[in-house]
Amino acid sequence: MTRRSRAGRFIRRVRTGDLGGGVVGAEPGGGRAAGAREAAMTDVIPVSAEWLTLRERADARSRSRRLGMAAARMLRPGAVVHDLGSGTGSMMRWLAPLLHGPQTWVLHDWNPLLLEHAAARPPSPEAVVRTSVKDVAELAAADLSGASLVTMSALLDVLTRDELEAIVRACVATGAPCLFTLSVTGRVGLDPVGPGDGVFASAFNSHQRRTVDGRRLLGPDAATSAIDLFERAGWSVRTAASPWRLDESEAALVAEWLDGWLGAAVEARPALEEWAEEYRAVRTAQSTAGTLRVVVDHLDLLAWSP
């Protein structure tokens, strides 16, 4: 088997940040959009509706309900929620039932097809859903006009420090509390423990911190960077762990996660290709037998102006 064919087994069009906690690289030979930043963002986040649907149940179970309820208590009836990097709208469907009364959701994403999918599944008949085709890396305060709450899920890790600073500035200028969930921390645990776990986790985290078209991604440092920026702005911040806990009941998700996790590790360290094949075979057999458990750590944060 050639190097390209071996590596090709692992490289999937999925969000790796969500895999080990950010977002995966594009497949080799993928097209680019015009414009330097736009090309970088679309290359870094080639995500499918199928992948987002597959992970939605695990996401909903993992997000901090405590922080979600705290955010809800900060809002008045008729809340306007701006969701950044909405994808297919899973954040909206998770949080909307915790908000009382009528509500409007403004969904921002660079992918219009995903936004169409999200708008077709409103959280309730009375909810108003609007969409905005927008690269969140270019967000400005004007884009959040009228927001009662700003939300984001599993996206921080694919931003650069400059892009994150711009988003925090826009949020602070708006004054609305911010609920950012499922930010990768870089920590992954597998049971039973294997000799390659730490090696592949380290390689994956190197991939998360890679430079793409001159953009140095924050990867697992994103959540702590966001906390620092909000606190420097004088805002209060609460955090909560939000790990994925996966077992045989979600075998399909485990398989996709494992392929993407190993694929990113191999992209970062090509010398791991053959070991990745062996490692994947062992872990797949364990998953099939119902003996594999996976914990993918994430962090949720709620920030607000005191």
C-alpha positions, 0 to 999 in steps of 0.5 A: 500500500502506498503512502498516499493510499494509507493516509487517505484512509484516515483523512475525512471531511470532518471537524477535527477540533470536534474530534479531539476536541476543533476542525480538520484539514481539507482533503488533498486537492480540494478547491479554494474560494477566492480571497486569502482569508476566505480560502483559509477558512473554507479549507480548514472547515470542510464539514458535512451535514452528515457528520454534524448530524452524527455527533449531535446527540453526543454534543447535546449530552455533553454541553453544560446544562448548568451554564445553559441555564445560567445564560437563560436567566440573564435573558428577557423574553423575546431574546435574540440569539446570534449563533456563530458557526451554526452548521446545521443548528445543533446549538440552537436545538439544544439551547432553545428549550432552556429559553422561555418565551418567544425567541429569535435565532440569527445563524451565522455560517460561511456555508449556505447549504448547512444554513439551509439545513438548520433553518429547515429544523427550527427548535419550535413552531414559534421560534423565528430563525434567520440566517447570515452567510458570514465568515465568523473570522471577519465578524464585526460588532455591527453583525451582532446588532440587537443580540441578547446572547451570542453562542458558539460551539466547537469552533474556537480552535480553528481561529487564530489569535487575531480572529479570536480577539476580533470576535471578543471585541465584537461581543464586548462592544455588543454587551451581550453575554456569550456562551461558547461550548465544546472547545477542545482541550487536547486531552483524550482518554481511551479505555483500555489504555494503549501504548500509542494513545499519547503519541497520537494525541500529541501529533493530533494536537500539533495538527490543531496548532498548525499554520494554514495559509499563514493563519496559526490556529489556536487549537487546544489553546483556544478556550484559555485564550478566550477566557483571558481575553474576556477577563482582560475586558473586565468580564466575568467568566464561568467554565464547565467541563463538557467531555464526550463520553463514547461507548459501543452505543455510538459505534458509528461516531467512534469510528468517524472520530477515530479515523479523523483523529488518526488522520490529523495525527498522520498529517502532522507526523507522516512517520506514524502512518503504518502504526496508525493502521495497526492502532486503528485495527486494534481500536476498531476491533475493541469497539466492535466487541463493545469494550472500547470507551473514549473520553474527548475533553472539551470546555464550555464557558459563559462570559458576561459583563458584570 
